[in-house]
Amino acid sequence: MLSDTECLHTGFLFGFREPICQTDFYVNGGQRQPGCVIAGIDLVPCSHGRAGEIFAEAYSNPKSFYGFRCKSLKNALNANCNDEPGAFFNDDENLKKNISGIFHITTNKKPPYGRGQ
């Protein structure tokens, strides 16, 4: 079950760039989502809207989105994260283990988006 301590960042125009939750998951750097840039144009509503698709997929499969721990927001934005332990987005274990921090998730370009661990 998704807790209110987890945030998913997929597009900054309609969302938040800075970490605001106990665990902040930056999907593909939290900015432009794969499949949302067409002919060099970033379809901003597509990137932001991807969050809903990820929530739905994570609800049906809580082990589909693995995030690598990041040392900083800058590292998350640049996909320069590989610290362990990582965490799964939408995993009850995050609360039980009191997991916190910034995480980077890489997804597929089209559904299913989750790559697991």
ZAMARGU-4260 file (C-alpha; in steps of 0.2 Angstrom, whole numbers, plus 5000, padded with zeros to 4 digits):
<rodrens>
0) 5000/5000/5000 | 5007/5017/4995 | 5010/5028/5010 | 5010/5046/5012 | 5028/5046/5015
5) 5032/5041/4997 | 5033/5054/4983 | 5035/5050/4964 | 5043/5063/4954 | 5040/5062/4935
10) 5039/5080/4928 | 5043/5096/4936 | 5032/5108/4927 | 5017/5102/4937 | 5026/5094/4951
15) 5040/5097/4963 | 5059/5096/4960 | 5065/5096/4978 | 5063/5081/4989 | 5047/5083/5000
20) 5044/5066/5007 | 5052/5053/5018 | 5056/5043/5002 | 5057/5053/4985 | 5058/5042/4970
25) 5064/5051/4954 | 5058/5042/4939 | 5071/5043/4925 | 5078/5058/4933 | 5061/5065/4937
30) 5060/5076/4922 | 5057/5069/4904 | 5049/5052/4903 | 5054/5039/4889 | 5041/5039/4876
35) 5036/5057/4880 | 5048/5066/4868 | 5042/5065/4850 | 5052/5073/4836 | 5062/5082/4849
40) 5047/5090/4858 | 5045/5085/4876 | 5026/5082/4879 | 5026/5089/4896 | 5008/5083/4901
45) 5014/5066/4896 | 5029/5065/4908 | 5018/5072/4922 | 5004/5060/4918 | 5015/5045/4918
50) 5014/5046/4937 | 4997/5039/4936 | 5002/5025/4926 | 5016/5021/4937 | 5005/5021/4953
55) 4993/5009/4944 | 5006/4997/4939 | 5015/4998/4956 | 4998/4995/4965 | 4996/4979/4955
60) 5014/4974/4957 | 5023/4982/4972 | 5040/4974/4966 | 5040/4982/4949 | 5049/4999/4952
65) 5066/4997/4961 | 5074/5013/4966 | 5093/5014/4968 | 5098/5026/4983 | 5106/5042/4978
70) 5118/5053/4988 | 5110/5069/4982 | 5096/5076/4972 | 5109/5081/4959 | 5114/5062/4957
75) 5095/5058/4956 | 5092/5070/4942 | 5107/5063/4932 | 5104/5045/4935 | 5120/5043/4945
80) 5114/5032/4959 | 5118/5015/4963 | 5120/5015/4982 | 5112/5001/4992 | 5101/4997/5000
85) 5088/5003/4987 | 5069/5002/4989 | 5054/4997/4979 | 5041/5011/4976 | 5025/5007/4985
90) 5032/4993/4996 | 5025/4991/5014 | 5043/4986/5019 | 5048/5004/5017 | 5038/5010/5032
95) 5042/4994/5042 | 5061/4997/5039 | 5060/5016/5041 | 5068/5018/5024 | 5071/5036/5019
100) 5080/5046/5006 | 5081/5050/4988 | 5080/5036/4975 | 5081/5034/4956 | 5070/5023/4946
105) 5073/5018/4928 | 5058/5013/4918 | 5054/5005/4901 | 5048/5017/4887 | 5031/5009/4886
110) 5020/4997/4897 | 5024/4988/4907 | 5035/5002/4914 | 5042/4993/4929 | 5059/4984/4927
115) 5059/4976/4944 | 5076/4974/4953
</rodrens>
